[in-house]
Amino acid sequence: MKFIYNSILIVCVCASSLLQVHATEQHSTKSLEVALVTTTNQNTDTIQARETHENLVAALQEKQRAFETRYYVLAGITLLLVLVFGLLCFLNKRGDKRLEKIVSLLEKNREEKHPKSEIDEAVVATILENLQAFEKERGFLVSKITLHEFAKQLQTNTKYLSRVINTHKLKSFRNYINDLRVQYSIQKLENNASYRKYTVKAMAKEAGFATAESFTKAFQKKTGETVSGFLRQ
């Protein structure tokens, strides 16, 4: 931006210089023209008069050539600076647009990772209370529970329920249910000797999993151990 301001200042100085040069040259040229007219109106028969006349004509021509040279040089510099200024403005504007686009993408990405809560606080509080009751009553042991059925059970919609679980439980609905089931199984294994004699399939069924494979996968994901490895410990 500082360079742009300096360019504007230089353009203004060059334009001012052009005007001053033009005014100065006009005054000087006018003086020579007056002198030339005066000598022309006088008697030019003498050698001295002719020489004076020729010198004035030559001086006037030299002045004109010098004026044109300086004028074109300054005009060229001014035009070049104007073009540079225009190019800088274009690049600066293009850079601003690119920066705005990057900022917009960053904000969009941040909103996707941390979506803004558009749910009324009272609704959020009610859903959290219902989730607490759901956990206490072990509603997660019901097999094949879905987000739609669970939202209907809590008298809310799937969007609100999913958003609250994502925000306050920091996990998806499916991981939330699976983690509750695995935690239930861990407590049973730690506190119930007879439960340790169950097969993996029987444990899975009691915890609400549809298959032993899904139970084993969820168990290992949460504990970092297989069921048999956990039992050995």
C-alpha positions as CSV (number, residue, x, y, z in Angstrom):
1,M,0.0,0.0,0.0
2,K,2.9,2.4,0.8
3,F,4.3,1.8,-2.7
4,I,0.9,2.6,-4.2
5,Y,0.7,5.9,-2.3
6,N,4.2,6.8,-3.4
7,S,3.3,6.0,-7.0
8,I,0.3,8.4,-6.8
9,L,2.5,11.1,-5.3
10,I,5.1,10.6,-8.2
11,V,2.3,10.8,-10.8
12,C,1.0,14.0,-9.3
13,V,4.5,15.5,-9.2
14,C,5.1,14.5,-12.8
15,A,1.8,16.0,-13.9
16,S,2.7,19.2,-12.0
17,S,6.1,19.2,-13.7
18,L,4.5,18.9,-17.1
19,L,2.3,21.8,-16.4
20,Q,5.2,23.9,-15.2
21,V,7.4,23.0,-18.1
22,H,4.6,23.8,-20.5
23,A,4.0,27.2,-18.9
24,T,7.8,28.0,-18.7
25,E,8.3,27.0,-22.3
26,Q,5.3,28.9,-23.5
27,H,6.6,32.1,-21.8
28,S,10.1,31.6,-23.2
29,T,8.8,30.7,-26.7
30,K,6.4,33.7,-26.6
31,S,9.4,36.0,-25.8
32,L,11.3,34.6,-28.7
33,E,8.3,34.9,-31.0
34,V,7.9,38.6,-30.0
35,A,11.6,39.3,-30.7
36,L,11.3,37.5,-34.0
37,V,8.3,39.5,-35.0
38,T,10.0,42.6,-34.0
39,T,13.1,41.9,-36.1
40,T,11.0,40.8,-39.0
41,N,9.1,44.1,-39.0
42,Q,12.4,45.9,-38.9
43,N,14.8,46.3,-41.8
44,T,16.6,43.0,-42.4
45,D,18.7,44.2,-45.2
46,T,21.8,44.6,-43.1
47,I,24.0,41.6,-42.3
48,Q,23.6,42.1,-38.5
49,A,19.8,42.2,-38.8
50,R,19.8,39.0,-40.9
51,E,22.1,37.3,-38.4
52,T,19.9,38.4,-35.5
53,H,16.8,37.1,-37.3
54,E,18.5,33.8,-38.1
55,N,19.7,33.4,-34.5
56,L,16.2,34.0,-33.2
57,V,14.7,31.5,-35.6
58,A,17.4,28.9,-34.6
59,A,16.8,29.6,-30.9
60,L,13.1,29.3,-31.3
61,Q,13.5,26.0,-33.1
62,E,15.9,24.7,-30.5
63,K,13.5,25.7,-27.7
64,Q,10.7,23.9,-29.5
65,R,12.8,20.7,-29.8
66,A,14.0,20.8,-26.2
67,F,10.4,21.4,-25.0
68,E,9.1,18.5,-27.1
69,T,11.9,16.2,-25.7
70,R,11.2,17.1,-22.1
71,Y,7.5,17.0,-22.6
72,Y,7.5,13.5,-24.2
73,V,9.9,12.2,-21.5
74,L,7.8,13.4,-18.7
75,A,4.6,12.3,-20.4
76,G,6.1,8.8,-20.9
77,I,7.2,8.6,-17.3
78,T,3.7,9.7,-16.2
79,L,2.0,7.1,-18.5
80,L,4.3,4.4,-17.2
81,L,3.5,5.2,-13.6
82,V,-0.2,5.3,-14.3
83,L,0.1,1.8,-15.9
84,V,2.1,0.5,-12.9
85,F,-0.4,2.1,-10.5
86,G,-3.3,0.4,-12.4
87,L,-1.5,-2.9,-12.4
88,L,-0.8,-2.6,-8.6
89,C,-4.4,-1.8,-7.9
90,F,-5.6,-4.8,-9.9
91,L,-3.1,-7.1,-8.1
92,N,-4.1,-5.7,-4.8
93,K,-7.8,-6.1,-5.5
94,R,-7.2,-9.6,-6.7
95,G,-5.1,-10.4,-3.6
96,D,-7.9,-9.1,-1.4
97,K,-10.4,-11.3,-3.1
98,R,-8.1,-14.3,-2.7
99,L,-7.6,-13.5,1.0
100,E,-11.4,-13.2,1.5
101,K,-11.9,-16.5,-0.2
102,I,-9.3,-18.2,2.1
103,V,-10.9,-16.6,5.2
104,S,-14.3,-17.8,4.0
105,L,-13.1,-21.3,3.5
106,L,-11.4,-21.3,6.9
107,E,-14.6,-20.1,8.6
108,K,-16.7,-22.7,6.8
109,N,-14.3,-25.4,7.8
110,R,-14.4,-24.3,11.4
111,E,-18.2,-24.2,11.4
112,E,-18.2,-27.7,10.0
113,K,-15.9,-29.0,12.8
114,H,-17.6,-26.9,15.5
115,P,-21.2,-26.2,14.3
116,K,-22.9,-23.3,16.0
117,S,-25.7,-24.3,18.2
118,E,-29.0,-23.1,16.9
119,I,-31.1,-25.0,19.5
120,D,-32.8,-23.2,22.3
121,E,-31.0,-23.7,25.6
122,A,-34.2,-25.0,27.3
123,V,-34.4,-27.7,24.6
124,V,-30.8,-28.6,25.0
125,A,-31.3,-28.9,28.8
126,T,-34.3,-31.1,28.3
127,I,-32.5,-33.5,25.9
128,L,-29.5,-33.7,28.3
129,E,-31.9,-34.6,31.2
130,N,-33.5,-37.3,29.1
131,L,-30.1,-38.7,28.1
132,Q,-29.1,-38.9,31.7
133,A,-32.3,-40.8,32.5
134,F,-31.7,-43.0,29.5
135,E,-28.3,-43.9,30.7
136,K,-29.5,-44.5,34.3
137,E,-32.3,-46.8,33.1
138,R,-29.9,-48.6,30.7
139,G,-32.1,-47.9,27.7
140,F,-29.1,-48.6,25.5
141,L,-29.4,-52.3,26.2
142,V,-32.3,-52.4,23.8
143,S,-31.1,-54.0,20.6
144,K,-31.3,-52.3,17.2
145,I,-32.0,-48.8,18.7
146,T,-31.9,-46.2,16.0
147,L,-31.5,-42.4,16.0
148,H,-35.0,-41.9,14.7
149,E,-36.6,-44.2,17.3
150,F,-34.6,-42.7,20.1
151,A,-35.5,-39.1,19.1
152,K,-39.1,-40.1,19.0
153,Q,-38.8,-41.6,22.4
154,L,-37.3,-38.4,23.8
155,Q,-40.0,-36.4,22.0
156,T,-37.5,-34.4,19.9
157,N,-36.2,-34.5,16.3
158,T,-33.1,-36.3,15.0
159,K,-31.3,-33.1,14.1
160,Y,-31.5,-31.7,17.7
161,L,-30.7,-35.0,19.3
162,S,-27.7,-35.7,17.1
163,R,-26.4,-32.1,17.6
164,V,-26.6,-32.3,21.4
165,I,-24.9,-35.7,21.5
166,N,-22.1,-34.4,19.1
167,T,-21.6,-31.2,21.2
168,H,-22.0,-32.5,24.7
169,K,-20.9,-36.1,24.4
170,L,-18.3,-35.4,21.8
171,K,-19.2,-38.4,19.7
172,S,-21.7,-39.6,17.2
173,F,-25.0,-41.3,18.2
174,R,-23.7,-44.7,17.2
175,N,-20.5,-44.4,19.2
176,Y,-22.4,-43.0,22.1
177,I,-24.6,-46.1,22.2
178,N,-21.8,-48.5,21.7
179,D,-19.6,-46.9,24.4
180,L,-22.5,-47.2,26.9
181,R,-22.9,-50.8,26.1
182,V,-19.2,-51.6,26.3
183,Q,-19.0,-49.7,29.7
184,Y,-21.9,-51.9,30.9
185,S,-20.0,-55.0,29.9
186,I,-16.9,-53.8,31.6
187,Q,-18.7,-53.3,34.9
188,K,-20.3,-56.7,34.6
189,L,-16.9,-58.4,34.0
190,E,-15.4,-56.6,36.9
191,N,-18.2,-57.2,39.4
192,N,-19.9,-60.4,38.3
193,A,-17.9,-63.7,38.3
194,S,-20.6,-65.6,36.6
195,Y,-20.7,-63.0,33.7
196,R,-17.1,-63.8,33.0
197,K,-18.1,-67.3,32.1
198,Y,-20.4,-66.1,29.3
199,T,-19.4,-66.5,25.7
200,V,-18.6,-63.4,23.7
201,K,-21.8,-63.9,21.8
202,A,-23.8,-64.1,25.0
203,M,-22.1,-60.9,26.3
204,A,-22.8,-59.1,23.1
205,K,-26.5,-60.1,23.2
206,E,-26.9,-59.0,26.8
207,A,-25.2,-55.6,26.1
208,G,-27.6,-55.0,23.1
209,F,-25.2,-55.7,20.2
210,A,-26.6,-57.5,17.2
211,T,-23.5,-59.6,16.7
212,A,-20.5,-60.8,18.6
213,E,-18.3,-59.3,16.0
214,S,-19.7,-55.8,16.4
215,F,-19.4,-56.2,20.2
216,T,-15.7,-57.2,19.9
217,K,-14.9,-54.4,17.6
218,A,-16.6,-51.8,19.9
219,F,-15.0,-53.3,23.0
220,Q,-11.5,-53.2,21.5
221,K,-12.0,-49.6,20.2
222,K,-12.9,-48.4,23.7
223,T,-10.5,-50.4,25.8
224,G,-7.7,-51.1,23.4
225,E,-8.0,-54.8,24.4
226,T,-9.9,-57.8,23.2
227,V,-12.5,-59.3,25.5
228,S,-10.2,-62.3,26.2
229,G,-7.3,-60.0,26.8
230,F,-9.3,-58.0,29.2
231,L,-10.3,-61.1,31.1
232,R,-6.8,-62.3,31.4
233,Q,-5.9,-59.0,33.1
